[in-house]
């Protein structure tokens, strides 16, 4: 691998992971953070960033250590057995469908501010259809387009952050918080959803092998995972706190409307462009991974897999599921939790079978699994009540 090609693939992969992470979730966090206060928000965000990094590292390890093309359901079956595949089938179907639904909902909202002659309903339907075409394209095209859009997205987010700093009021951070457990666990699920980029890791590793870069090491991929995850986490945190500092208790569900009342109408237009890019750069790899799960692990044809990925979330949208914050909270806490537990369990088994001794990593993984289990149970409890 030449130095130039090495750097190209490194940064292309970093921004591919960045674009996958910075998606729909970032626009729900300011509203939720304004409810629980900046201290609890910051502590929760840092804690979950560390845990998500652990999950991402372990998933990269699993992908590199397992032969063949698979996604999480396939890895679960190979390493843990059929019961794990059944669990992951359940999580995959609901998790991917819900995630794609959220991206579609927000895409329609943002596009309606950029294309006012069409309403958000029409634009969401159009987004699902065009997204299906993009998901059909080859993986190499995905990596190039994803990386370019993600670099643009990072730049636009920085513009909003640095411009918004001029309008931040410190008193907005000290508005009495509602430390209601309902909001705390909504924040827990939303942060997990906002930071998770595991779906992009098999695509990134696969792109190396497509380019005949077969000597890729775990150390190399780990650097990509660390850089991409921390870059996305930092920008997500800065964006969330700047919006809270501007809007205070008036933070809106989509982040932009509340800030627009103070910064002016232009921020709604500009922010909607940023929002659409964020959603688009997550929707494609998310849908691509869902397509590959259906094809590689469930045996669907490419055409049938794309039809399912496109029309199942569209059907739920047409049936009336259109409120994105409760959806991202549940997706992150329950189905993100299930996926993370399986990833950590698979990696632990591979380390045991190959006699790789990382006792510290194993103990930390056990702690993370406990956190995810508690989160799943409590989220289901709050949903049932």
N, C-alpha and C positions, 0 to 999 in steps of 0.2 A: 504494500500500500504506500504510494508516494505521499510526501508531506502535504502537498496541495490537496490531493484527493482525500486524505485523512481529515484535514481541517474542514473540507467541504461537507463531508458526511457527518462529521462531529457536530458542526453548527446547524446543519440541516436537520439532524436528528434532535438536537436540543430544542430548536424552535418548533419542531413537529410535536414534541412532548409538551412544550409550553402552550401551544395552541390547543391541544387536547384538554389541558387542565383549565385554562382560562376560558370558560364558556358561560353557560347560563347561570351557574351558581354565584358568580361574582356580583351579579345585579340584585340578588336577594339578600346578600349579607349585610349591607348597610342598614336596611330596615330592621333586621333581627338584632344586630349589634346595638342599635339605638334603644332596643327594649331591655337588654340585659346589662348595659353599661360597658365602658371601655376596659375596665380592669378584668372583668370576667371574660370579655371577648378576646382580649389579648392573650390571656393565660390559656384559654381553650384553643385558640388558633395555633400558638406555638407548640402546645402539647400534641395536637393532632397532626401538625406538619411533620413532627418527628416520627410519629407512628406511620404516617403515609409514606415517608421516605423508607422506612423499614420494609413496608409492603412492596414498594417499587423495586428495591434492591433484591428482595427475595424472588419477585416475579421474573426479573431479568436472569437471575440464577437458574430458575426452573426452566425458562425458555432455552437457555444455552446448554443446559444439561440433558435435555430431552430430544431425542431424534424425531424427525418428521414434522409436518405442519399441523399444529393443533392450536386450539384456544383453551381457555380455562377448563371447560367441560371435558375436553380430551385429556388434558394434563391430570385432572382429578380422577378420571377413570383409570388411566395408566398407573398412577402412583398410589391411589387410595382405594380404588375398587369401584364397582358399579353403584354402590349406595351414594358415593360422593358425586358421581355424574348425575344421578337423579336429583340430588339437592341443587347442583349447579344448573341443571336444565330449568328447574323452577325459578332460580334466581336470575338466570340469563334471560328467559322469556319476559319476565316482569321488569327486570332492571333495564334491559336495552329498550324495551318498548316505552317504558316511562321516561328514560333519558331522551330518546328521540322525540317523544311527545313534548317534553319541556323545551327542547331546542326549537321545535316548530312553533310553539306558542309564542316564545319570545321573538323569534324571527319575524312573525307577523306583526307583533307590536312595534318593533323597531322599524321595519320596512314601511309601515303605515305612516310614520312621521317623515319618511324620506320620499314616499310615493303617495301623496295625499289623495289622489284620485281613485285609489283602491283602498278598501278597508282591510283591517287586520285579518278578518276571516278569509277573505279571498287570497291574501298574500301568504297566509300560513299554508293553505292548500297548494298554492303555487310552489312554495318553498319545499314542501314534501316531494312534489313531483320532480323538480329540478335536482333536489338532493339525491333522489333515486338514480338519476342519470350519472351524477358525479361518483356515487358509490360503485357504479358499474365499471368505471374506468380503471386502468391498470394501477398497480401499487406504486410504480415508479413515478407516475404522474401525480398520484396523491402526495408523495413525499415532497416533490418540487413545489406544487401549488400550496400545500399546507405550510411549508417553511416560509415561502414568500409572504403569504397572508399573515402569518404569525409575527414576522418581523414588523410589518406595517402595523399590526394590532399593538405590539409592544410600544412602538413610537407614539401612536395615538393615545394610548392609556397614559403615557408619561406627560403628554400635552395637557390632558385633563387634570392629572395630579398636580403638576407644577402651577398651572393657572389657578386651580381651585385653592391652593395653599394661601393665596392672597385673601380669600374670603372665609377662611376657617376662623371660628370663634371658640376660644378655649372653654367658655361657659357651656357650650353645647355638649361637651364631654361630661359635664357634671350635672346634667339633668337627672333627677331621681330615677334610678333603674327599677325595672320590674323583675326581680329575681324569682320569677315564677318558674317552677320546674318545667312547665310546658314550653316556655320560651327557651330555657336552657337546652332542652333536648331537641327542640326545633333547630337551635343554633348548632348543636352537635352534629345532627344529620346534614344540615346545609353545608357546614364546613367540610365534612367528609366528602360530600358530593362535589364541592367546589375544588377540592385539592386532588381528587383521584384522577390519575392519568394512566392507570395500568393497562387500559385497553390499547394504548398506542405502542406498548413495549414489544409485543410480538410483531407488529407491523414494522417497527424500526429495525429489529433484529433481522426480519425477513428481507428488508431492503438491502442490508449488507450482503446477504447471500445471493440476492438477485444480481448484485453488482460484482459478484465473484470475490468479495472480500471475506474469504473463509477463515482468515486467521484472527478474527475479532475475539478479544479476550473479555472475561468478566470485568476486569479492572477498567478496560476501555468503556464498556457499556455502563458501568457504575458511574463513571465521570459524567456521562451524558445524562443519566438519571438524576444525579445530584444537582448538576447545573440547571437542567430544565425544570425540575421540581422546585428548587429554591428560588429561581427567577420568577416562576409563576406565583409562588406563595408570597414573595415580597411585593410584587405588583398588586396582587389581590388584597393584601393587608393595607397597603398604602391607599389604594383606591377606596376601600371600605371606610377607612378612618377619615380620609379627606371628605367624603360625602357626608359622613356623620357630623364632622366638624362644621360643614356648611349648613346642613339641614337640621341638625339636632333632632328633637322629637318629631319634626315634620318630615323625616326621611320617608320617601314614598316606596311602594312595593317594588317598582322597577328602578329605583335609585335616581333616575334622570328627571322625572317630573318635579320632585321636591327641590332638587338642586337648581332646576331651570327657573323656578320662581325667584331665585336670588341672583343667579348668574346671567339670566336672560334667555330668550328663546333660542339663541344660537347654540347654547350648550345642549339643548334637547336634540337639535338636528345633528350636531357634531357627535354627541354621545350616542345617538341612534346608529350612526355609521360605525362607531366603535363597537356598539352592542351587537350589531349584525355580524361584523367580522368575528367577534368572539364566539358567537353562536355557530357561524358557518365553519370556523376552523375546528370546532369540537364535533359538529354533526357528522362531517365526512369520515374522520377516523373511527368515531363511535359506530356509525352505520357500516363502515367497511369491516370492522371487527365483528359486528353482528352477522354480516353476510358470511364471513369466513367460519364463524361458529356453526351456522346452519349448514354450510357446505362441507367443512372438514370433519366436524364432530357428529352431525346428525344426518349426513348423506343427502341433503337437498341439492338439486341442480342449481347452477348459478342463477338462472332466470327465476326459479321459484324462490330462492333465498332473497333476491332483490325485491321481488313482489311483496314478500312478507315484511321485510324491513321498511318498505315504503308505505304500504297500505294498512298495516296493523295499527301503528300510532296515529295515522290519519283517520282511521275509523273511530278510534277512541276520542279524538278531537271532535269529529262530527257528531259523536254521541253526547258531547257536552263537558268533557273533562278539560277545563281551560284555566285553572288556578294553579300557578306554577310553584309557589313557595311551599305549600303543604306537600306537594309531590316530591320536591327535591329533598325535603327533610326526611321523608319516609324512604326514598331511594337510597340516600346516603347512610342512614342509620341501620336499616334492615338489610337491604340487598347489597349495599357496599360492604356492610359488616360481614355478610355471608361469604362474599367473594374474597375478602381479605383473610378471613379465617382459613379458607381452603388454600389460598396461596401460601400462607405461613406454615400450614400443616404439610403441604406437599414439599416445600423447601426443607423442612425439618426431616422428613423421611428420606429425601435424597442425601442429605448430609449424613444421616445415620447409616444408610446403605453403602455409601462410598467412604465411610469412616473418616469424614471430615469433622474434626473436633473444633467446634466453636461454642463452647459452653455458655459464654456470655450472650451470644446471639440467640441461642436456644432459650435461655431464661427470659431475655427481652421479648422474644416472640411469644412465649407463654403468657407474659404479662399483657401484651397487645391483644392476644386472643381473648383473654379475660375481659378486657375493656370492650371489645367488640360484642362479646356475648351479653354483657350487662346492657350495652346500648341497644341491642336487638330486643331484649326482654322489656326494657323500659319504654322503648318506642312503641312496641305492640300494646303495652299497657295503656299508654296515653292515647293511642288511636282508639282503643276499645272503650275508653271513657270520654 
